[in-house]
Amino acid sequence: MGVAVGLILIAFGAILTWAVDASVNGLNVTAVGVILLVLGIVVVVLDLLWWRSWTWYAAGPPWRRTTYVRDTAAPVQTVPRRRVVVDEEEAGAPASGPPPP
C-alpha cells in the first residue's frame, strides 16, 4: 500500500509542478507540487526498504545462520506394521468360446 500512496503523491506533485499554471494568492502551487513529489519519492523508497527487511536478507546470508541441536532426542515410538495377506485362487484352464449367457 505504501508504494501506491507514494506513486499517487508523485503523480499529484508532478501535475502541480509542471501542468498547473495557476496563481493563488499566498500559495505557491509549484512549491506544493515539488513537496508532494519529494514526499512521494521518500515514501516509495522507505516502503521498498521496509519490504527488504521481511526477506531472508534481514536474517543474514544462509552461511552465517546458526543452528542449535539438542543433546537428547525425543523418544520414538514404533508402530507395528499391519500384515497384509493376499489369497489368490488358481484358475483352471480358460474355457474355449464365448462366456455363457
Biopython code that builds the backbone (N, CA, C, O; Angstrom):
import numpy as np
from Bio.PDB.StructureBuilder import StructureBuilder

atoms = [
    (1, "MET", "N", (0.818, -1.180, 0.000)),
    (1, "MET", "CA", (0.000, 0.000, 0.000)),
    (1, "MET", "C", (0.865, 1.248, 0.000)),
    (1, "MET", "O", (0.453, 2.273, -0.543)),
    (2, "GLY", "N", (2.041, 1.194, 0.587)),
    (2, "GLY", "CA", (2.911, 2.347, 0.644)),
    (2, "GLY", "C", (3.390, 2.779, -0.724)),
    (2, "GLY", "O", (3.540, 3.971, -0.991)),
    (3, "VAL", "N", (3.632, 1.801, -1.600)),
    (3, "VAL", "CA", (4.078, 2.139, -2.951)),
    (3, "VAL", "C", (2.954, 2.852, -3.699)),
    (3, "VAL", "O", (3.205, 3.810, -4.430)),
    (4, "ALA", "N", (1.727, 2.392, -3.520)),
    (4, "ALA", "CA", (0.595, 3.027, -4.192)),
    (4, "ALA", "C", (0.415, 4.468, -3.720)),
    (4, "ALA", "O", (0.208, 5.368, -4.535)),
    (5, "VAL", "N", (0.493, 4.686, -2.419)),
    (5, "VAL", "CA", (0.369, 6.042, -1.880)),
    (5, "VAL", "C", (1.516, 6.911, -2.383)),
    (5, "VAL", "O", (1.304, 8.069, -2.743)),
    (6, "GLY", "N", (2.716, 6.367, -2.409)),
    (6, "GLY", "CA", (3.861, 7.117, -2.909)),
    (6, "GLY", "C", (3.707, 7.494, -4.369)),
    (6, "GLY", "O", (4.036, 8.613, -4.762)),
    (7, "LEU", "N", (3.206, 6.564, -5.182)),
    (7, "LEU", "CA", (3.006, 6.864, -6.603)),
    (7, "LEU", "C", (1.922, 7.909, -6.812)),
    (7, "LEU", "O", (2.029, 8.741, -7.713)),
    (8, "ILE", "N", (0.880, 7.876, -5.992)),
    (8, "ILE", "CA", (-0.164, 8.894, -6.075)),
    (8, "ILE", "C", (0.398, 10.262, -5.700)),
    (8, "ILE", "O", (0.100, 11.257, -6.361)),
    (9, "LEU", "N", (1.209, 10.318, -4.643)),
    (9, "LEU", "CA", (1.829, 11.584, -4.256)),
    (9, "LEU", "C", (2.758, 12.099, -5.351)),
    (9, "LEU", "O", (2.790, 13.298, -5.627)),
    (10, "ILE", "N", (3.513, 11.197, -5.973)),
    (10, "ILE", "CA", (4.401, 11.599, -7.063)),
    (10, "ILE", "C", (3.587, 12.144, -8.231)),
    (10, "ILE", "O", (3.968, 13.146, -8.836)),
    (11, "ALA", "N", (2.472, 11.493, -8.554)),
    (11, "ALA", "CA", (1.645, 11.941, -9.679)),
    (11, "ALA", "C", (1.045, 13.319, -9.394)),
    (11, "ALA", "O", (1.089, 14.198, -10.254)),
    (12, "PHE", "N", (0.487, 13.515, -8.200)),
    (12, "PHE", "CA", (-0.081, 14.824, -7.863)),
    (12, "PHE", "C", (0.997, 15.900, -7.830)),
    (12, "PHE", "O", (0.776, 17.025, -8.278)),
    (13, "GLY", "N", (2.154, 15.550, -7.300)),
    (13, "GLY", "CA", (3.249, 16.521, -7.265)),
    (13, "GLY", "C", (3.709, 16.911, -8.650)),
    (13, "GLY", "O", (3.971, 18.084, -8.916)),
    (14, "ALA", "N", (3.810, 15.926, -9.543)),
    (14, "ALA", "CA", (4.228, 16.229, -10.915)),
    (14, "ALA", "C", (3.185, 17.075, -11.632)),
    (14, "ALA", "O", (3.525, 17.990, -12.383)),
    (15, "ILE", "N", (1.927, 16.768, -11.397)),
    (15, "ILE", "CA", (0.859, 17.562, -12.032)),
    (15, "ILE", "C", (0.900, 18.998, -11.526)),
    (15, "ILE", "O", (0.822, 19.937, -12.318)),
    (16, "LEU", "N", (1.021, 19.175, -10.211)),
    (16, "LEU", "CA", (1.058, 20.530, -9.669)),
    (16, "LEU", "C", (2.323, 21.280, -10.087)),
    (16, "LEU", "O", (2.294, 22.499, -10.259)),
    (17, "THR", "N", (3.426, 20.559, -10.248)),
    (17, "THR", "CA", (4.680, 21.227, -10.592)),
    (17, "THR", "C", (4.705, 21.651, -12.053)),
    (17, "THR", "O", (5.051, 22.796, -12.347)),
    (18, "TRP", "N", (4.351, 20.765, -12.973)),
    (18, "TRP", "CA", (4.562, 21.041, -14.382)),
    (18, "TRP", "C", (3.287, 21.311, -15.184)),
    (18, "TRP", "O", (3.376, 21.886, -16.269)),
    (19, "ALA", "N", (2.117, 20.926, -14.702)),
    (19, "ALA", "CA", (0.917, 21.056, -15.526)),
    (19, "ALA", "C", (-0.003, 22.195, -15.092)),
    (19, "ALA", "O", (-0.746, 22.725, -15.917)),
    (20, "VAL", "N", (0.028, 22.575, -13.840)),
    (20, "VAL", "CA", (-0.878, 23.610, -13.363)),
    (20, "VAL", "C", (-0.187, 24.965, -13.503)),
    (20, "VAL", "O", (0.930, 25.171, -13.029)),
    (21, "ASP", "N", (-0.882, 25.868, -14.162)),
    (21, "ASP", "CA", (-0.347, 27.217, -14.340)),
    (21, "ASP", "C", (-1.341, 28.208, -13.737)),
    (21, "ASP", "O", (-1.889, 29.057, -14.439)),
    (22, "ALA", "N", (-1.559, 28.091, -12.458)),
    (22, "ALA", "CA", (-2.497, 28.974, -11.760)),
    (22, "ALA", "C", (-1.744, 29.765, -10.701)),
    (22, "ALA", "O", (-0.756, 29.299, -10.134)),
    (23, "SER", "N", (-2.224, 30.944, -10.455)),
    (23, "SER", "CA", (-1.614, 31.753, -9.403)),
    (23, "SER", "C", (-2.642, 31.938, -8.295)),
    (23, "SER", "O", (-3.736, 32.458, -8.514)),
    (24, "VAL", "N", (-2.269, 31.507, -7.125)),
    (24, "VAL", "CA", (-3.131, 31.615, -5.959)),
    (24, "VAL", "C", (-2.451, 32.585, -5.001)),
    (24, "VAL", "O", (-1.243, 32.506, -4.776)),
    (25, "ASN", "N", (-3.233, 33.498, -4.440)),
    (25, "ASN", "CA", (-2.681, 34.488, -3.542)),
    (25, "ASN", "C", (-2.245, 33.819, -2.237)),
    (25, "ASN", "O", (-3.072, 33.236, -1.536)),
    (26, "GLY", "N", (-0.964, 33.899, -1.909)),
    (26, "GLY", "CA", (-0.438, 33.347, -0.664)),
    (26, "GLY", "C", (-0.043, 31.884, -0.738)),
    (26, "GLY", "O", (0.342, 31.308, 0.279)),
    (27, "LEU", "N", (-0.125, 31.260, -1.914)),
    (27, "LEU", "CA", (0.226, 29.847, -2.049)),
    (27, "LEU", "C", (0.988, 29.644, -3.348)),
    (27, "LEU", "O", (0.521, 30.022, -4.422)),
    (28, "ASN", "N", (2.139, 29.057, -3.240)),
    (28, "ASN", "CA", (2.941, 28.748, -4.427)),
    (28, "ASN", "C", (2.623, 27.314, -4.842)),
    (28, "ASN", "O", (3.058, 26.368, -4.186)),
    (29, "VAL", "N", (1.881, 27.151, -5.908)),
    (29, "VAL", "CA", (1.425, 25.836, -6.357)),
    (29, "VAL", "C", (2.618, 24.979, -6.785)),
    (29, "VAL", "O", (2.619, 23.769, -6.561)),
    (30, "THR", "N", (3.612, 25.583, -7.388)),
    (30, "THR", "CA", (4.792, 24.835, -7.810)),
    (30, "THR", "C", (5.543, 24.283, -6.609)),
    (30, "THR", "O", (6.029, 23.153, -6.653)),
    (31, "ALA", "N", (5.648, 25.060, -5.536)),
    (31, "ALA", "CA", (6.325, 24.587, -4.333)),
    (31, "ALA", "C", (5.569, 23.427, -3.693)),
    (31, "ALA", "O", (6.186, 22.469, -3.227)),
    (32, "VAL", "N", (4.250, 23.505, -3.667)),
    (32, "VAL", "CA", (3.444, 22.400, -3.127)),
    (32, "VAL", "C", (3.644, 21.151, -3.983)),
    (32, "VAL", "O", (3.730, 20.046, -3.447)),
    (33, "GLY", "N", (3.720, 21.309, -5.296)),
    (33, "GLY", "CA", (3.950, 20.174, -6.180)),
    (33, "GLY", "C", (5.300, 19.531, -5.949)),
    (33, "GLY", "O", (5.409, 18.305, -5.936)),
    (34, "VAL", "N", (6.340, 20.349, -5.764)),
    (34, "VAL", "CA", (7.673, 19.793, -5.508)),
    (34, "VAL", "C", (7.701, 19.076, -4.167)),
    (34, "VAL", "O", (8.325, 18.021, -4.048)),
    (35, "ILE", "N", (7.041, 19.624, -3.163)),
    (35, "ILE", "CA", (6.992, 18.974, -1.844)),
    (35, "ILE", "C", (6.299, 17.619, -1.951)),
    (35, "ILE", "O", (6.788, 16.627, -1.409)),
    (36, "LEU", "N", (5.164, 17.572, -2.648)),
    (36, "LEU", "CA", (4.461, 16.288, -2.814)),
    (36, "LEU", "C", (5.307, 15.297, -3.614)),
    (36, "LEU", "O", (5.314, 14.103, -3.313)),
    (37, "LEU", "N", (6.008, 15.781, -4.615)),
    (37, "LEU", "CA", (6.862, 14.923, -5.432)),
    (37, "LEU", "C", (7.976, 14.308, -4.597)),
    (37, "LEU", "O", (8.216, 13.103, -4.674)),
    (38, "VAL", "N", (8.649, 15.117, -3.809)),
    (38, "VAL", "CA", (9.735, 14.612, -2.958)),
    (38, "VAL", "C", (9.181, 13.680, -1.884)),
    (38, "VAL", "O", (9.785, 12.650, -1.586)),
    (39, "LEU", "N", (8.045, 14.034, -1.307)),
    (39, "LEU", "CA", (7.437, 13.184, -0.277)),
    (39, "LEU", "C", (7.041, 11.825, -0.852)),
    (39, "LEU", "O", (7.214, 10.803, -0.188)),
    (40, "GLY", "N", (6.518, 11.799, -2.064)),
    (40, "GLY", "CA", (6.164, 10.531, -2.710)),
    (40, "GLY", "C", (7.373, 9.665, -2.964)),
    (40, "GLY", "O", (7.320, 8.450, -2.773)),
    (41, "ILE", "N", (8.474, 10.280, -3.397)),
    (41, "ILE", "CA", (9.700, 9.508, -3.626)),
    (41, "ILE", "C", (10.217, 8.930, -2.318)),
    (41, "ILE", "O", (10.664, 7.783, -2.279)),
    (42, "VAL", "N", (10.161, 9.715, -1.246)),
    (42, "VAL", "CA", (10.618, 9.229, 0.068)),
    (42, "VAL", "C", (9.742, 8.071, 0.540)),
    (42, "VAL", "O", (10.258, 7.090, 1.077)),
    (43, "VAL", "N", (8.437, 8.168, 0.350)),
    (43, "VAL", "CA", (7.524, 7.092, 0.773)),
    (43, "VAL", "C", (7.816, 5.804, -0.003)),
    (43, "VAL", "O", (7.839, 4.724, 0.588)),
    (44, "VAL", "N", (8.036, 5.901, -1.300)),
    (44, "VAL", "CA", (8.320, 4.709, -2.110)),
    (44, "VAL", "C", (9.644, 4.074, -1.678)),
    (44, "VAL", "O", (9.724, 2.855, -1.530)),
    (45, "VAL", "N", (10.674, 4.885, -1.477)),
    (45, "VAL", "CA", (11.979, 4.338, -1.083)),
    (45, "VAL", "C", (11.905, 3.692, 0.296)),
    (45, "VAL", "O", (12.441, 2.603, 0.498)),
    (46, "LEU", "N", (11.243, 4.356, 1.247)),
    (46, "LEU", "CA", (11.124, 3.770, 2.591)),
    (46, "LEU", "C", (10.315, 2.482, 2.570)),
    (46, "LEU", "O", (10.637, 1.529, 3.281)),
    (47, "ASP", "N", (9.262, 2.452, 1.753)),
    (47, "ASP", "CA", (8.459, 1.231, 1.685)),
    (47, "ASP", "C", (9.252, 0.080, 1.073)),
    (47, "ASP", "O", (9.136, -1.057, 1.531)),
    (48, "LEU", "N", (10.054, 0.355, 0.046)),
    (48, "LEU", "CA", (10.870, -0.704, -0.541)),
    (48, "LEU", "C", (11.931, -1.190, 0.433)),
    (48, "LEU", "O", (12.235, -2.382, 0.466)),
    (49, "LEU", "N", (12.499, -0.289, 1.228)),
    (49, "LEU", "CA", (13.467, -0.711, 2.244)),
    (49, "LEU", "C", (12.788, -1.539, 3.323)),
    (49, "LEU", "O", (13.371, -2.500, 3.824)),
    (50, "TRP", "N", (11.564, -1.179, 3.684)),
    (50, "TRP", "CA", (10.842, -1.936, 4.711)),
    (50, "TRP", "C", (10.491, -3.326, 4.201)),
    (50, "TRP", "O", (10.531, -4.287, 4.968)),
    (51, "TRP", "N", (10.144, -3.454, 2.913)),
    (51, "TRP", "CA", (9.877, -4.767, 2.331)),
    (51, "TRP", "C", (11.120, -5.628, 2.376)),
    (51, "TRP", "O", (11.025, -6.835, 2.596)),
    (52, "ARG", "N", (12.275, -5.039, 2.174)),
    (52, "ARG", "CA", (13.514, -5.809, 2.179)),
    (52, "ARG", "C", (13.778, -6.404, 3.557)),
    (52, "ARG", "O", (14.399, -7.462, 3.656)),
    (53, "SER", "N", (13.323, -5.755, 4.613)),
    (53, "SER", "CA", (13.563, -6.282, 5.951)),
    (53, "SER", "C", (12.776, -7.569, 6.200)),
    (53, "SER", "O", (13.072, -8.292, 7.151)),
    (54, "TRP", "N", (11.786, -7.864, 5.369)),
    (54, "TRP", "CA", (10.997, -9.083, 5.534)),
    (54, "TRP", "C", (11.624, -10.259, 4.816)),
    (54, "TRP", "O", (11.171, -11.389, 4.996)),
    (55, "THR", "N", (12.632, -10.041, 4.022)),
    (55, "THR", "CA", (13.224, -11.122, 3.252)),
    (55, "THR", "C", (14.311, -11.828, 4.054)),
    (55, "THR", "O", (14.567, -11.487, 5.209)),
    (56, "TRP", "N", (14.936, -12.797, 3.438)),
    (56, "TRP", "CA", (15.978, -13.552, 4.135)),
    (56, "TRP", "C", (17.218, -12.707, 4.337)),
    (56, "TRP", "O", (18.079, -13.078, 5.135)),
    (57, "TYR", "N", (17.341, -11.582, 3.643)),
    (57, "TYR", "CA", (18.494, -10.713, 3.833)),
    (57, "TYR", "C", (18.549, -10.174, 5.264)),
    (57, "TYR", "O", (19.630, -9.930, 5.801)),
    (58, "ALA", "N", (17.378, -9.990, 5.874)),
    (58, "ALA", "CA", (17.346, -9.446, 7.233)),
    (58, "ALA", "C", (17.966, -10.426, 8.226)),
    (58, "ALA", "O", (18.562, -10.005, 9.217)),
    (59, "ALA", "N", (17.835, -11.718, 7.971)),
    (59, "ALA", "CA", (18.403, -12.720, 8.873)),
    (59, "ALA", "C", (19.870, -12.974, 8.580)),
    (59, "ALA", "O", (20.551, -13.656, 9.346)),
    (60, "GLY", "N", (20.349, -12.441, 7.500)),
    (60, "GLY", "CA", (21.741, -12.663, 7.120)),
    (60, "GLY", "C", (21.826, -13.731, 6.059)),
    (60, "GLY", "O", (20.859, -14.451, 5.811)),
    (61, "PRO", "N", (22.976, -13.834, 5.432)),
    (61, "PRO", "CA", (23.136, -14.861, 4.409)),
    (61, "PRO", "C", (23.021, -16.263, 5.005)),
    (61, "PRO", "O", (23.241, -16.433, 6.204)),
    (62, "PRO", "N", (22.686, -17.262, 4.205)),
    (62, "PRO", "CA", (22.479, -18.610, 4.735)),
    (62, "PRO", "C", (23.717, -19.202, 5.397)),
    (62, "PRO", "O", (23.589, -20.010, 6.317)),
    (63, "TRP", "N", (24.906, -18.823, 4.952)),
    (63, "TRP", "CA", (26.108, -19.411, 5.545)),
    (63, "TRP", "C", (26.452, -18.780, 6.884)),
    (63, "TRP", "O", (27.390, -19.233, 7.541)),
    (64, "ARG", "N", (25.731, -17.755, 7.312)),
    (64, "ARG", "CA", (26.003, -17.129, 8.600)),
    (64, "ARG", "C", (24.946, -17.478, 9.639)),
    (64, "ARG", "O", (25.003, -16.972, 10.759)),
    (65, "ARG", "N", (24.003, -18.313, 9.301)),
    (65, "ARG", "CA", (22.958, -18.690, 10.251)),
    (65, "ARG", "C", (23.481, -19.736, 11.217)),
    (65, "ARG", "O", (24.353, -20.529, 10.865)),
    (66, "THR", "N", (22.958, -19.743, 12.419)),
    (66, "THR", "CA", (23.384, -20.673, 13.449)),
    (66, "THR", "C", (22.263, -21.679, 13.703)),
    (66, "THR", "O", (21.096, -21.303, 13.817)),
    (67, "THR", "N", (22.619, -22.941, 13.790)),
    (67, "THR", "CA", (21.656, -23.994, 14.078)),
    (67, "THR", "C", (22.008, -24.611, 15.418)),
    (67, "THR", "O", (23.162, -24.968, 15.656)),
    (68, "TYR", "N", (21.031, -24.739, 16.285)),
    (68, "TYR", "CA", (21.240, -25.328, 17.598)),
    (68, "TYR", "C", (20.596, -26.707, 17.624)),
    (68, "TYR", "O", (19.457, -26.878, 17.192)),
    (69, "VAL", "N", (21.335, -27.690, 18.135)),
    (69, "VAL", "CA", (20.855, -29.065, 18.196)),
    (69, "VAL", "C", (20.829, -29.488, 19.657)),
    (69, "VAL", "O", (21.785, -29.249, 20.394)),
    (70, "ARG", "N", (19.739, -30.114, 20.073)),
    (70, "ARG", "CA", (19.641, -30.598, 21.448)),
    (70, "ARG", "C", (20.482, -31.857, 21.628)),
    (70, "ARG", "O", (20.723, -32.600, 20.676)),
    (71, "ASP", "N", (20.926, -32.086, 22.866)),
    (71, "ASP", "CA", (21.715, -33.282, 23.141)),
    (71, "ASP", "C", (20.855, -34.537, 23.147)),
    (71, "ASP", "O", (21.321, -35.603, 22.743)),
    (72, "THR", "N", (19.634, -34.434, 23.590)),
    (72, "THR", "CA", (18.770, -35.612, 23.675)),
    (72, "THR", "C", (17.673, -35.495, 22.630)),
    (72, "THR", "O", (17.152, -34.414, 22.355)),
    (73, "ALA", "N", (17.352, -36.617, 22.073)),
    (73, "ALA", "CA", (16.284, -36.654, 21.076)),
    (73, "ALA", "C", (14.990, -37.097, 21.743)),
    (73, "ALA", "O", (15.015, -37.751, 22.786)),
    (74, "ALA", "N", (13.896, -36.753, 21.162)),
    (74, "ALA", "CA", (12.601, -37.158, 21.686)),
    (74, "ALA", "C", (12.453, -38.668, 21.519)),
    (74, "ALA", "O", (12.937, -39.226, 20.534)),
    (75, "PRO", "N", (11.791, -39.339, 22.465)),
    (75, "PRO", "CA", (11.626, -40.792, 22.329)),
    (75, "PRO", "C", (10.771, -41.123, 21.110)),
    (75, "PRO", "O", (9.785, -40.450, 20.810)),
    (76, "VAL", "N", (11.177, -42.162, 20.433)),
    (76, "VAL", "CA", (10.483, -42.572, 19.224)),
    (76, "VAL", "C", (9.676, -43.825, 19.535)),
    (76, "VAL", "O", (10.217, -44.811, 20.034)),
    (77, "GLN", "N", (8.403, -43.785, 19.245)),
    (77, "GLN", "CA", (7.552, -44.949, 19.461)),
    (77, "GLN", "C", (7.368, -45.645, 18.120)),
    (77, "GLN", "O", (6.996, -45.027, 17.122)),
    (78, "THR", "N", (7.636, -46.932, 18.124)),
    (78, "THR", "CA", (7.465, -47.691, 16.890)),
    (78, "THR", "C", (6.044, -48.205, 16.808)),
    (78, "THR", "O", (5.476, -48.671, 17.796)),
    (79, "VAL", "N", (5.493, -48.117, 15.649)),
    (79, "VAL", "CA", (4.137, -48.594, 15.422)),
    (79, "VAL", "C", (4.246, -49.907, 14.668)),
    (79, "VAL", "O", (4.898, -49.970, 13.626)),
    (80, "PRO", "N", (3.603, -50.973, 15.189)),
    (80, "PRO", "CA", (3.708, -52.259, 14.471)),
    (80, "PRO", "C", (3.043, -52.143, 13.097)),
    (80, "PRO", "O", (1.984, -51.533, 12.945)),
    (81, "ARG", "N", (3.689, -52.740, 12.120)),
    (81, "ARG", "CA", (3.156, -52.705, 10.773)),
    (81, "ARG", "C", (2.020, -53.705, 10.632)),
    (81, "ARG", "O", (2.047, -54.784, 11.224)),
    (82, "ARG", "N", (1.039, -53.339, 9.855)),
    (82, "ARG", "CA", (-0.058, -54.270, 9.604)),
    (82, "ARG", "C", (0.382, -55.292, 8.575)),
    (82, "ARG", "O", (1.095, -54.990, 7.618)),
    (83, "ARG", "N", (-0.062, -56.485, 8.804)),
    (83, "ARG", "CA", (0.306, -57.559, 7.891)),
    (83, "ARG", "C", (-0.819, -57.741, 6.879)),
    (83, "ARG", "O", (-1.980, -57.898, 7.256)),
    (84, "VAL", "N", (-0.480, -57.721, 5.624)),
    (84, "VAL", "CA", (-1.464, -57.860, 4.560)),
    (84, "VAL", "C", (-1.231, -59.211, 3.886)),
    (84, "VAL", "O", (-0.135, -59.512, 3.413)),
    (85, "VAL", "N", (-2.301, -60.021, 3.857)),
    (85, "VAL", "CA", (-2.228, -61.339, 3.235)),
    (85, "VAL", "C", (-3.178, -61.351, 2.059)),
    (85, "VAL", "O", (-4.351, -60.997, 2.185)),
    (86, "VAL", "N", (-2.664, -61.759, 0.921)),
    (86, "VAL", "CA", (-3.484, -61.826, -0.287)),
    (86, "VAL", "C", (-3.572, -63.288, -0.699)),
    (86, "VAL", "O", (-2.554, -63.925, -0.967)),
    (87, "ASP", "N", (-4.805, -63.825, -0.749)),
    (87, "ASP", "CA", (-5.024, -65.192, -1.207)),
    (87, "ASP", "C", (-5.455, -65.130, -2.662)),
    (87, "ASP", "O", (-6.419, -64.450, -3.015)),
    (88, "GLU", "N", (-4.740, -65.836, -3.480)),
    (88, "GLU", "CA", (-5.103, -65.892, -4.883)),
    (88, "GLU", "C", (-5.513, -67.316, -5.210)),
    (88, "GLU", "O", (-4.830, -68.278, -4.858)),
    (89, "GLU", "N", (-6.632, -67.428, -5.884)),
    (89, "GLU", "CA", (-7.088, -68.754, -6.289)),
    (89, "GLU", "C", (-6.532, -69.039, -7.675)),
    (89, "GLU", "O", (-6.484, -68.175, -8.551)),
    (90, "GLU", "N", (-6.127, -70.256, -7.829)),
    (90, "GLU", "CA", (-5.625, -70.638, -9.144)),
    (90, "GLU", "C", (-6.806, -71.039, -10.008)),
    (90, "GLU", "O", (-7.606, -71.904, -9.651)),
    (91, "ALA", "N", (-6.884, -70.403, -11.116)),
    (91, "ALA", "CA", (-7.983, -70.694, -12.031)),
    (91, "ALA", "C", (-7.578, -71.846, -12.929)),
    (91, "ALA", "O", (-6.403, -72.030, -13.245)),
    (92, "GLY", "N", (-8.555, -72.600, -13.322)),
    (92, "GLY", "CA", (-8.295, -73.711, -14.231)),
    (92, "GLY", "C", (-8.014, -73.189, -15.624)),
    (92, "GLY", "O", (-7.825, -71.988, -15.820)),
    (93, "ALA", "N", (-7.988, -74.057, -16.556)),
    (93, "ALA", "CA", (-7.738, -73.659, -17.940)),
    (93, "ALA", "C", (-8.892, -72.791, -18.415)),
    (93, "ALA", "O", (-10.044, -73.042, -18.063)),
    (94, "PRO", "N", (-8.597, -71.791, -19.196)),
    (94, "PRO", "CA", (-9.682, -70.928, -19.664)),
    (94, "PRO", "C", (-10.626, -71.685, -20.592)),
    (94, "PRO", "O", (-10.209, -72.506, -21.408)),
    (95, "ALA", "N", (-11.868, -71.391, -20.443)),
    (95, "ALA", "CA", (-12.879, -72.067, -21.287)),
    (95, "ALA", "C", (-12.780, -71.541, -22.695)),
    (95, "ALA", "O", (-12.526, -70.359, -22.925)),
    (96, "SER", "N", (-12.989, -72.460, -23.649)),
    (96, "SER", "CA", (-12.900, -72.030, -25.033)),
    (96, "SER", "C", (-14.284, -71.536, -25.478)),
    (96, "SER", "O", (-15.308, -72.089, -25.076)),
    (97, "GLY", "N", (-14.300, -70.518, -26.288)),
    (97, "GLY", "CA", (-15.554, -69.993, -26.790)),
    (97, "GLY", "C", (-16.050, -68.836, -25.953)),
    (97, "GLY", "O", (-15.393, -68.410, -25.003)),
    (98, "PRO", "N", (-17.197, -68.340, -26.309)),
    (98, "PRO", "CA", (-17.732, -67.171, -25.590)),
    (98, "PRO", "C", (-18.260, -67.571, -24.219)),
    (98, "PRO", "O", (-18.569, -68.740, -23.988)),
    (99, "PRO", "N", (-18.366, -66.610, -23.311)),
    (99, "PRO", "CA", (-18.881, -66.933, -21.983)),
    (99, "PRO", "C", (-20.366, -67.277, -22.030)),
    (99, "PRO", "O", (-21.076, -66.811, -22.921)),
    (100, "PRO", "N", (-20.833, -68.065, -21.112)),
    (100, "PRO", "CA", (-22.254, -68.449, -21.123)),
    (100, "PRO", "C", (-23.145, -67.241, -20.819)),
    (100, "PRO", "O", (-22.726, -66.288, -20.162)),
    (101, "PRO", "N", (-24.392, -67.309, -21.319)),
    (101, "PRO", "CA", (-25.309, -66.153, -21.112)),
    (101, "PRO", "C", (-25.837, -66.038, -19.707)),
    (101, "PRO", "O", (-26.604, -65.123, -19.409)),
]
sb = StructureBuilder()
sb.init_structure("model")
sb.init_model(0)
sb.init_chain("A")
sb.init_seg("    ")
for serial, (resi, resn, name, xyz) in enumerate(atoms, 1):
    if name == "N":
        sb.init_residue(resn, " ", resi, " ")
    sb.init_atom(name, np.array(xyz, "f"), 0.0, 1.0, " ", f" {name:<3s}", serial, name[0])
structure = sb.get_structure()
